[in-house]
Amino acid sequence: MLPETNIGMASLYASIYLELFTRTVLEFIAGNFTAGGKYESGDMKGRTDRFEKSIVLIRVLVGWVFLSEGIQKFLFPAALGVGRFAKIGIPASRLTAPFVGVIEIVFGTLILIGLFTRLATLPLLINIAVALSTTKLLFLAKNGIWSTLHEARTDVSMMLGLLFLLIVGGGSLALDTKLHSRRMAKSL
């Protein structure tokens, strides 16, 4: 891909996250939105359906990026796994790189399928915070703000997506919701 295309896609992802995050916060403040991800006010079925589908898109985007990055740490260890961790100075890179890869695979998959979505965001938020602090802060000091913003676009987009999912959860189309519905039906 051309660099302009990457910048355009990152900007698109960031604007989608920002818009969904802003709408969610505003609806929550207005009292139309409950913690479980459902609207409470009357004529909102269409908006609810669109909102639930958009949660799936965010889950797929965030989950897929983490899952694929975790797998690549094992497929390309010199460039993305142990070698990269050693190059940027992360201690015990032979242990930490595979550990981070497993974290990304397991919790990325959970987000992708919508199982324990809110809980799955927590280790990945720690992961992305460490990634930003160990790679992008040094980059900022060396290369300036604009180069750093360019380099950090994916990390920041993933962080915003994780925060969004932490706030709203996996939505009604998540595996969590399906399992909860079955348990409720069996208890009746």
N, C-alpha and C positions, 0 to 999 in steps of 0.2 A: 504494500500500500504506500501511496505517496504521503509525505509528512502532512500535507494540507488535509488529506482525507482523515488521518488520525486526529488532527486537531478538531476537525469538523465533527467527527463522531464523539470525541470526548466532550465537546461543547454541547452536543445534543443530549448525551447521557446526563451531564451535569444539569442542564436546563430541565429535563424531565424529572430528575430527582428533586430539584429545587421546587418545581411547581407542585408535585405531589406532596412533598413535605409541607409546603406552605398551606395548601388546601386542607391537609389533614389537621394541622395545628389550628387553623382558623375554624374548621368545623368542630373540633374538640372544644375550643374556647367558647364557641357559640352554643355549645350544649347539644348539638345535633348528632354527636358521634359518641358511641360508648367505647370502653376499653376493648371490647370483644370484636370491634371492627364493623358494627352494624349502625346504620342510621336509625334514628328514632322518630323523626318527624314524618308527617303524613305522606304526601305525594312525592316520594323520593326513590321509588323502585328502580327507575332507569338510571339514576345517578348511582345508586348502590351497586347495580350490576356492573356499570362501567368502572366504578371504584374497585370492586372485587377483582375484575379482570386486570386492572392495572397493577394490583398487588401481585398477581401471578407473574406479570412481565418483570417486575422488579425482583421478585424471588428468583426467576429463571436467570436474569442477567447477573445478579450478585452470586447466586449459587454456582452458576456455570463458570464464572471467572475464577472463583476460589477453587472449585474442583479441578479445572484444567490447569491452573497454576500449580496446585499440589502435585498432580500427576507429572507435570513437566519437571519438577524438582527431582524426580526419580529417573525420568527419561533422559534428561540432559543435565546430569549432576555437575559437570565442569562449568557450564554456563549459568545455570539457574539454581543449582542445589549447593552441595558442599563447596565447590570451587568458588561460587559467588559469595557465599557466607564467609569463607576464609579471606577472600579479596577485600571485603568491606570491614573485616576485623571483628566479626561476631565470634566470641569464644566457643571452643568445643564444636567447631563447625561440623565435624563428623557425626555429632549427636543432634545438634540443634536443627540442621537442615532437614534431615529425615523427620524429626519431630514436627517441625513446622509443616512439612509436606503432608504428613498424616492428619494434622489438625485441619489443614485446608481441604483435604479430601473428605474427611468425615463430616465436618460441620458445613462445608459447601454443599454436600449431598443432602444433609438434613434440611437446609434452607431450600434447596431445589425442589424437594418433594413436600415441603411444608410440614415437617415433623419437628416439634420442639423449636419452632422458628425463633421465638424471642430468646430462648436460652442459647441457641446455636449462634446468635449474633455476638454474644459476649466474648468468647475466645477469639473470634475473628476481628472484633474491635481492638482487642489487645494486640493481635497480630499486626493489624494495619497501623496502629499507633507506634509499635516498635519499628515497622518498616519505614514510616515517615521520619521518625526521629533518628534512625541509624543511617539512612541513605539521603534523605532530602535536606536535612539541616546542614550537613557538610557540603552538599551540593550548592545550597544557597550561599554559604560563605565564600565558596570558590567561584561560582558562575553568575551570581546575581539573581534578582527576583524573576525576570521573565523566563529565563532558562529553567529555573526551578519550578515555576508554575507549569511550564510545559512538561517537565519530567514527572511532576506529582499529579497530573490530571487523572490518571487511572486510580491511584491510591485515594485521592480525595473523593472521586466518584463512588468508589467502593465504600468508603467511610460514610458518605451521605446515604447510600443505599442501605447499609447496615443500621444506621440510626433510624431511618424510616421504618424498617422492619421491626426494630426493637420497639418502636412506638405503637405501630398498628398490628403487629403480629402477622401470621401467615395468611389471614383472610379466610373467607368461607369456603374457598376452593382448595384449601390446604388439607393434607392428610390428617392433621390434628383434628380439624373440624369434622371430618368424616368419621374418624374413630370415636370422637366424643358423641356424635349423633347416634352411632350404633350402641354405645354404652347406655345412653339415655333411653333408647328404645327398648333395650333388654331389661332395664330396671322398672319399666312401666308394667 
